[in-house]
């Protein structure tokens, strides 16, 4: 993180010369989320470039990305990203990580490195690199310079944008994140792994609280009893979120229905809310095309779901991803981790997942399974065995995410287990990174 003595404001620094900045009040990025090995931005945004750094902002004037331009920046393709939850995440291409293979692990070209505890498979802390806190310090200095420079010194066309930037200091950004959490009823402790397809850029909307299982192993669980939200409450969230995202709302095309088990909320609530949000948030005219809908679901909710639910999801104006926590196919492991299901339930849920993926074009179910110590060899063997029998679809659907168990894990052992499962599987297999919002 940022050292306490980082030079955020240098009193000896020369006054800002606006002519030394390259200011672009509106730039247009890609209109579709694509996976590229080079930096790519989506939707519309604004940009300020100095000699040393590139700063990019959303349409509310809130800082979004910082990328170093000096030779000491770790890699020209890497950048810092600030989330709507006000976390900074460093995106690395892995150039300084000994174990290569980010694309194999994640299905992406970038590894998000968090400033908070997660289940990362490599011990890499980019925040200790001197260039990273220097970038954050440079942003603080640039903000201070913008605030202290008379508006007439800047190009006329850039003033509205700069006024928005000036309104978004650290206090305002923190308040914005807290308001987001207040609206939806708390911080999102984990996003579905499938949200990687939209670079985790989703609007969260809570349709149910709590969890059905409260498994012992889970570090992101809620202690609340499961309870769907009323349609009135959800409608209020939609209106407040629409106002909160403001000018930047057109840059969003995807919705996360939270929290841990939206699938259990049932067909009517899911579909009514999805349609209402689609219309209210203007996803049909978003700056990024191909709207997507994400949610978690329990094995019980998947097994109880009637076929008409998936028929209705197929007809929504979204591509829908449902992520199911299977965790293990092994009976003893399920008991050890405190998951109140039998191995037969997990197997039946897995088969239902495969059947849905075969049947529907716009609905994709993915699964989570645990790996790592102290889980047994039997547990890991049953994962490889069951994934090897899966009838993979073309194009590939129904990815499986392997989540390292919380605690100290040996990176080499984890990767060996991961690659052995991936080699045996007929489905795509990736590492699950726990990213909050």
Steps between C-alpha positions, in 0.01 A plus 500: 500500500599867500785576740410757767776731378394493132531854355133560421540877499841649433511863620815559294337388179457759225145622426306297246539607140175389326685499170713214633190280526328310221129521590235305310153561641346202320658194343325197356627155580382161385123444478535133590692327777782311337802318636821664383861480612542877468325777698141542387233734634128463455220749451568872532746666733722804546876522522781719627857422403812642656857423408508219757146364537172436323188568710159385380163597644143382473228735379434621855856632515608226743850360461485152347843395363859608552780374276867593528685626194850514648762225456466403869134396454492119537354433154343730237186281482436512878281750685323586823121489493263650756173312546155637583562368850804733521764225498816534297585185303830456316472314169820310420591305188730286712834620365653506849332182626715189483209270412368595158159400373246766601297425188491131596404573860234762450392497137620862494822676406515690830523398863314742732708559815297617796601716792290276727507131590382269224579150381775591258717215374818706488665711766543819300461842660533771235414768756851466640653601166608867532330599174154398623474727808672767290212475251243548775702791636511651151123475475461679834733773379319535167167531681640769727637685198165489320324638808749782543528610136257773383243347259581750226849353475353180354351452152133596499380163371673322790357710783179302558701180523757659732222637722378144544851381580539779756179387673636148553770513763581199721221590742242519221616170348475325836155649560387380157610143580332510840179623341514208256534257789221670693262475205554127446529409868874452546823435316499222242747259661557306179396538137418197283815386319320531166495879540858485367335500157405867555812591698289486820308810384152418628223691674415306819135459594402302810196276455563269798704501820666215681601148406331160519802308626749704709785258418791490745773556238348813346674832569242714316181356648221697657369411844148608398214260448412483132226746407403651163457879482158648426435636152446843658847490657658387175319776309638759742851362452465535123399866522774586749766316300392677183555835672828390661665385175386822335688609188696173495193274488522454117837331546335205674332215317500229767311418818592293804203369695622449856594377732593132560199321349287709266394181321300393806292820473299334224398560141253784546724716718814439292339568163287796607798667662732428207257658253435801726874561547569456129251775419586735788876484443466540124703190417350487150684825418813447709840607373598132518291241318384146589339537848579227750334381820688332785389322816598236752289194566505214750482133407159483668369794297629341179336167577168662594491733199228412252584491131282804439753710693770427242251550217427847643870580546563398140251765386650785703699772317814372677751221476453344845773339710413303815787392725435197725709403803550123470822500710561121495376168361644314799271406790763529774619835370146642498465402866840643587428841345155519657298495178164338591462300178574147384731408216196381306354852524821647358510248215135564415562875505802459273295297253224763507760764422618303198142447380414872522817591312412254225146632467520880512709740294470807726530329838830366630554332835849479647620322813740556789712225656759519776868405477797512735602377843370337718258357242560133426631326191159331469341844471737612224468165323120520488521849351726381217292187449166681469632780283654242268157352427330832427363544151657831404297729277609686188554786540638416843245561775478424867841591632622368836679724750740354754518700821805455726391431856565785743826485693865454417534312175808387311488670161683220320267234642192707411614548143588131466149409619342761277680385185431133571127573529507727197673231292242237598195722451286518187370837623694828524670524843621823662613637836232691693620837627288648779439862398268719705306810407 
